[in-house]
Amino acid sequence: MAGPVLPPKAPAPPVSPAPPAVIADPGALGLAAFAMTTFVLSCFNASLVNESVVAVVLPLALFYGGIVQILAGMWEFRRGNTFAATAFASFGAFWLAYWGFVETVVPHLLRVHQLYQATGLFLLAWTIFTVYMTVAALRTTVAVLSVFVTLSLTFLFLTVGAFARSDTWTEVGGWAGLVTAVVAWYASFATVANATFKRTLLPVWPLAGPPAAAAPGSGDE
């Protein structure tokens, strides 16, 4: 004897994929951390502030220029922005290395009078890195490219000043660093203002390049 015929089960409703997580642009944060720390140190390099209080830059280098920039770099990796991730993580490490250099290397080398060589080598390595990042910045925005051009000059002048033991070149590097800080602050301001108002308040002038390569300061969300 045949059993009762059951109606076919209704197909399960399609499951909609979860919307991708929205990550805010960390470029404004990374640029602000870089700008402020660069500004404070450059005031000393340019001889605008007495060097007896130069230690004030160390906590700023450790927490804001260092840790915060590295965090910004990690968020840029999450966003798929290779250029910004490399830049922020590297310059965050630069400020941490600067803090460690002043705290551990400088006291030792002051006794053997070789500090200028160590400082020059340290700055030369960062000059090389910044110059090739400047080439990559040609595909970002004018604002970001300007940061890297002025920063390359800053590192170059400071490197010459260190190796030549020239206060004049170091002061030139300090003034170039002040210009770098102002440009970076502008790029940070533009990024956060454009994102907050959802329109372009401050231009950053995107350069030719694929949309996926948008750099910090592009204002894209």
Secondary structure as UniProt FT lines:
FT   HELIX           27..45
FT   TURN            46..47
FT   HELIX           51..56
FT   HELIX           57..60
FT   HELIX           61..68
FT   HELIX           69..79
FT   HELIX           82..100
FT   HELIX           101..105
FT   HELIX           106..109
FT   TURN            110..113
FT   HELIX           115..136
FT   HELIX           137..139
FT   HELIX           142..164
FT   HELIX           167..197
FT   HELIX           211..213
FT   TURN            216..217
//
